[in-house]
Amino acid sequence: MATITASDGMKLRQMTGVSMMECKKALVKTEGDYDAAVKLLRELGAAVSAKRAEKSAKEGLVYAKLCSCGSKIAIVEVNCETDFVANSADFKAFVDKVADAALDGEADLEGKLAEDKKALIAKVGEKVEIRRGDKLELQGTGVLQSYIHMGGKAGTIVEVGVGKEETLAAPEFQQLVKDLTLQITSAEPRWLDRTQVPQDVIDQEMEINAKKLEAEQAEKGGKPKPPEILKKIAMGQIGKFYADVCLVDQAFVKNAPGEKATVAQIVAGVAKKLGDEIVVRRFVRYALGA
């Protein structure tokens, strides 16, 4: 039987990142064969993964990464079991790899990083899941920006377009883009504008409003309003719904007390000041576990 020293275990640890105890066990089982020990540790990762399959992975990170050329940006969510692991250097390094794969346009993130994931699971001893990833590519003149909130609990990537290249360097524009990422992350819009809201969602909201009006009438008594009148009133109330779920219709998060400016009005104000056209093209927002 081969004698396994501490330096042997350290060498394998440096190769795999797995704990010293597991490295020494693997070397003992493989009689000092490093290649076989690495294979064994990878299998250990798969075994740990299977063992943890029923565990809940509700912690983790939302993470965004912009490519060096500034033309692509990705946002990913990777889950684990505990906040302790989520904040570890090994987990963060893995999440960064996931973001790189998303930037490259990889559709199957789990498949692409299967071996890296096994190695991480063997190292941290927790269930790890690559939940999702999205990428935006710059379309025309504009900028891509991200914001990550509370160390990875929520985050946003956004594309904002302009008509003139010089607008990109204007401090007012740069502040606007930062404010938009804060707006999206904190106010949680579901769509960019009213044109993106599915008709079935609008119909459902109209039905809810109409039933509320009917209930209010029943409480007050008196002659019920005709259905067509209720529908008209409900249609007037749909604006409140849009103000909650559509980015451009939302109240600007940095409004001073008493101010009622919408995001659309703020964007238009900056555009007018800079003598340019500014448009929010699209965004993606993630919240951990949501």
ABEGO torsion letter per residue (X at the ends): XBBBBAAAAAAAAAAAGBBAAAAAAAAAAAGGBAAAAAAAAAAAAAAAAAAAAABBBABEBBBBBBBAAGABBBBBBBBBABAAAAABAAAAAAAAAAAAAAAAGBABAAAAAAAAAAAAAAAAGBBBBBABBBBBBBBEBEBBBBBBBGGGABBBBBBBBBABAAAAABAAAAAAAAAAAAAAAAAGBABABAAABBAAAAAAAAAAAAAAAAAAAAAAEEBBBBAAAAAAAAAAAAAAAAAAABAAABBBAABBBGBABBAAAAAAAAAAAAGBBBBBABBBBBBBGX
